Amino acid sequence: MAEVLTSFEIPVRDDSGTFHARAIGRHANDGMWEGWIEFVPIDGRGETLITSAESRQPEREYLEYWATGLTHVYLEGALQRARHPITIRVRAAEHPISSSPRPPVVEVKSS
């Protein structure tokens, strides 16, 4: 279950509004701890913006350390990442139509 690791006093602003930032963390399925940032609009209008995982750590204590060390400049960049996430395009795996090669064509010539 996710939990608030730390909440930041100074609001984060951009051209679209002012936000209350919180570092959130959880114990992931692979045993690691992952952290991300939530940006909640201070005026209560609009959607909460959420970053992708910003940190992955082997222990909860390390994730807390990461969260408490975030600077205002980092949060401004994280707000931009939440607003404009990176799109990763991958080629879809292709599947063969056949399951074996075509057998060779053998011609027997009579003399």
C-alpha positions in Angstrom: 0.0 0.0 0.0 1.3 3.5 -0.9 2.0 6.0 1.8 3.0 9.7 2.1 6.7 9.8 2.8 6.9 13.6 3.1 4.9 16.6 2.3 6.4 19.8 1.1 5.5 23.2 2.7 6.4 25.5 -0.2 3.9 25.2 -3.1 5.2 24.4 -6.6 4.0 26.6 -9.4 4.0 26.5 -13.2 2.0 28.3 -15.9 -1.1 26.2 -15.2 -1.4 26.5 -11.4 -0.1 26.1 -7.9 0.3 22.7 -6.4 0.9 21.0 -3.0 3.7 18.4 -3.5 4.0 15.1 -1.7 6.5 12.3 -2.0 4.7 8.9 -2.1 6.2 5.5 -1.7 5.3 1.8 -1.7 6.9 -1.6 -1.5 6.8 -2.9 -5.1 6.0 -6.4 -6.2 9.6 -7.1 -7.0 10.7 -6.4 -3.4 12.1 -2.9 -4.1 10.7 0.3 -2.8 9.6 2.9 -5.3 8.8 6.6 -4.9 7.0 9.2 -6.9 5.6 12.7 -6.5 1.9 13.8 -6.4 1.0 17.4 -7.2 -2.4 18.3 -5.7 -3.9 21.6 -7.0 -4.1 24.1 -4.1 -7.3 25.6 -5.4 -9.0 22.2 -5.5 -9.7 22.5 -9.2 -8.1 20.3 -11.8 -6.6 16.9 -11.6 -3.8 15.7 -9.3 -0.7 15.2 -11.4 1.4 12.1 -10.6 5.0 11.3 -11.8 6.3 8.0 -12.9 8.6 6.3 -10.4 11.2 8.9 -9.5 13.3 6.6 -7.3 13.7 2.8 -6.7 15.5 1.7 -3.5 16.3 -1.6 -1.9 15.2 -0.5 1.6 12.4 1.8 2.8 14.9 3.9 4.8 16.7 4.7 1.6 13.5 5.8 -0.1 12.7 8.1 2.9 16.1 9.6 2.7 15.6 10.3 -1.0 12.2 11.9 -0.3 13.4 14.1 2.5 16.3 15.4 0.4 14.2 16.7 -2.6 14.7 20.3 -3.4 12.3 22.8 -4.7 14.1 22.9 -8.0 13.8 19.1 -8.2 10.0 19.4 -7.6 9.7 21.9 -10.3 11.3 19.5 -12.8 9.1 16.6 -11.4 6.0 18.8 -12.0 7.0 19.2 -15.7 7.7 15.4 -15.9 4.2 14.7 -14.5 2.6 17.2 -16.9 4.6 15.9 -19.9 5.6 12.3 -19.3 8.2 10.6 -21.6 6.6 8.4 -24.1 8.5 5.3 -24.9 7.6 3.7 -28.2 8.5 0.0 -28.7 7.9 -2.1 -31.8 5.3 -4.7 -31.3 6.6 -8.2 -31.3 6.0 -9.9 -34.6 4.8 -13.5 -34.7 5.6 -15.8 -37.6 2.9 -17.0 -39.9 4.6 -20.3 -40.4 5.9 -22.8 -37.9 8.7 -24.4 -40.1 10.5 -23.6 -43.3 9.2 -24.7 -46.6 10.4 -28.1 -47.6 12.9 -28.2 -50.5 11.5 -28.9 -54.0 13.2 -32.0 -55.4 13.2 -32.5 -59.1 14.1 -35.8 -60.5 15.2 -35.6 -64.1 15.1 -38.6 -66.3 17.9 -39.2 -68.7 
